[in-house]
């Protein structure tokens, strides 16, 4: 018991030292005020390019910059498939412009039980990524046969999209030389 208290005090002491070092030389926010001085704003400008949500005019520009006006559904190449659909926000039925849409692999569980969890995998380097339009339409070209889930990827996380109207995960079993229409997928 005595050793636990000693370890706890050592950890708290290290935390206090690291916290003090981290804040050394910083100007308290109460002294900076708002808006930030020009010098601080210039240093922060590159962060806004990452779609941080501020200032709004930059975010609006980014949201349309990476999307095309219209998507034309191509014919699949031999042995490949094409998957397309549309994302809409369920609250206002406006186009949902996703940061990045991927088709991630669905892995078969070892069990045939209905309670077996849905196992999925995504690789942003290898999995198909969608071309998206400003009207919410998207298309995946050159999709290899396999079982996939529709994924929303952000720098913080990736998750399989569940249609907000049905509550079901958007899954698709892709066969070669086919065109698949996922229809309208509603997101919260």
C-alpha positions in Angstrom: 0.0 0.0 0.0 2.9 2.4 0.9 4.5 1.8 -2.5 1.2 2.7 -4.3 1.2 6.2 -2.6 4.9 6.7 -3.5 4.2 5.8 -7.2 1.2 8.1 -7.2 3.2 11.0 -5.8 5.9 10.5 -8.4 3.4 10.4 -11.2 1.7 13.6 -9.9 5.1 15.3 -9.6 6.0 14.4 -13.1 2.7 15.6 -14.4 3.2 19.0 -12.6 6.7 19.4 -14.1 5.6 18.5 -17.6 2.6 20.8 -17.4 4.7 23.7 -16.2 7.2 23.1 -19.0 4.5 22.9 -21.6 3.0 26.3 -20.6 6.3 28.1 -20.1 6.5 31.1 -22.4 2.8 31.1 -23.4 0.7 34.2 -23.1 -2.5 33.5 -21.1 -5.7 33.8 -23.1 -7.0 36.5 -20.8 -4.1 38.7 -22.0 -4.4 37.9 -25.7 -8.0 38.9 -26.1 -10.2 38.5 -29.2 -9.6 38.8 -32.1 -6.1 37.5 -32.0 -3.3 39.9 -33.0 -2.3 39.7 -36.7 0.9 37.8 -35.8 -1.0 35.0 -34.1 -3.6 34.9 -36.8 -1.0 34.4 -39.5 0.5 31.5 -37.6 -2.9 29.9 -37.3 -3.9 30.4 -40.9 -2.5 27.1 -42.1 -4.7 25.3 -39.5 -7.8 26.7 -41.1 -6.9 25.0 -44.4 -7.6 21.7 -42.7 -11.3 22.5 -42.6 -11.4 23.3 -38.9 -14.8 25.0 -39.1 -13.5 28.5 -38.7 -13.8 31.0 -40.4 -17.0 30.1 -42.2 -16.1 31.5 -45.6 -13.0 29.3 -45.9 -15.0 26.2 -44.9 -17.7 27.0 -47.5 -15.0 27.3 -50.2 -13.4 24.0 -49.2 -16.8 22.2 -49.2 -17.3 22.9 -52.9 -13.6 22.9 -53.9 -13.2 19.1 -53.7 -16.5 18.1 -55.3 -17.5 18.0 -59.0 -20.7 19.7 -60.4 -22.1 16.5 -61.9 -21.4 12.8 -61.9 -21.8 10.6 -64.9 -22.0 6.9 -64.1 -19.5 5.1 -66.2 -19.6 1.5 -67.5 -17.5 -0.9 -65.4 -14.2 -2.1 -66.8 -13.9 -5.8 -67.4 -13.8 -7.7 -64.1 -14.6 -4.6 -62.1 -17.8 -2.9 -60.9 -19.2 0.6 -60.4 -21.1 1.6 -57.2 -23.1 4.8 -56.9 -25.7 6.5 -54.8 -26.6 9.8 -53.1 -26.0 11.1 -49.6 -28.7 13.3 -48.0 -29.0 14.8 -44.6 -32.1 13.4 -42.9 -32.9 16.6 -41.1 -33.4 18.8 -44.2 -32.9 16.5 -47.2 -30.0 18.6 -48.3 -26.9 17.0 -50.0 -24.5 15.7 -47.4 -20.9 16.5 -48.5 -18.8 13.8 -46.8 -15.1 14.5 -46.1 -14.2 11.2 -47.7 -16.3 8.2 -48.7 -14.7 4.7 -48.9 -15.8 1.2 -49.6 -14.2 -0.8 -46.8 -14.0 -4.6 -46.6 -16.6 -6.6 -44.7 -14.9 -9.6 -43.0 -16.9 -12.8 -42.4 -17.1 -13.8 -38.7 -16.1 -17.4 -37.8 -19.6 -17.9 -36.4 -22.9 -18.2 -38.2 -24.7 -16.8 -35.1 -27.0 -13.8 -35.6 -25.3 -12.2 -32.6 -21.8 -12.3 -34.3 -20.5 -8.8 -34.7 -20.1 -7.1 -38.1 -16.4 -6.9 -38.7 -15.1 -4.3 -41.1 -11.8 -3.0 -42.3 -10.7 0.1 -44.1 -7.5 1.1 -45.7 -7.4 4.7 -47.1 -4.4 3.7 -49.3 -6.0 0.6 -50.9 -9.8 0.7 -50.6 -12.0 2.4 -53.3 -12.7 6.1 -52.7 -15.7 7.9 -54.1 -15.9 10.8 -56.5 -18.5 13.1 -55.0 -20.7 15.9 -56.5 -22.1 18.9 -54.8 -25.7 17.5 -55.1 -24.8 14.6 -52.8 -24.2 12.0 -55.6 -21.2 9.8 -55.4 -19.6 7.1 -57.5 -16.9 4.4 -57.0 -15.2 3.3 -60.2 -13.0 0.2 -60.6 -14.4 -1.7 -57.6 -13.0 -5.2 -57.3 -15.5 -8.0 -56.4 -16.0 -8.5 -52.7 -18.2 -7.5 -49.7 -18.0 -3.9 -48.8 -19.5 -1.4 -46.4 -19.9 2.3 -47.1 -17.5 4.2 -44.9 -17.2 7.9 -43.9 -13.6 8.7 -43.2 -12.3 11.7 -41.3 -8.8 12.3 -39.9 -10.1 11.5 -36.5 -12.0 8.3 -37.3 -13.7 6.1 -39.8 -17.0 4.5 -39.4 -19.5 2.5 -41.5 -22.5 4.6 -42.5 -25.9 3.5 -41.2 -28.9 4.7 -43.1 -30.7 7.1 -40.8 -34.1 6.0 -42.1 -33.6 2.3 -41.8 -30.9 2.1 -39.1 -29.1 -0.5 -41.3 -25.4 -0.4 -42.2 -24.9 0.3 -45.9 -23.4 -3.0 -47.1 -23.0 -4.3 -50.7 -21.8 -7.6 -52.2 -20.0 -6.6 -55.4 -19.9 -8.9 -58.4 -17.7 -8.2 -61.5 -19.1 -6.3 -64.5 -22.1 -4.8 -62.6 -23.4 -1.4 -61.8 -24.8 -1.0 -58.3 -27.2 1.8 -57.3 -27.3 2.2 -53.5 -30.1 4.8 -54.0 -30.5 7.6 -51.4 -28.6 7.1 -48.2 -29.7 9.3 -45.3 -27.2 10.5 -42.7 -28.0 12.2 -39.4 
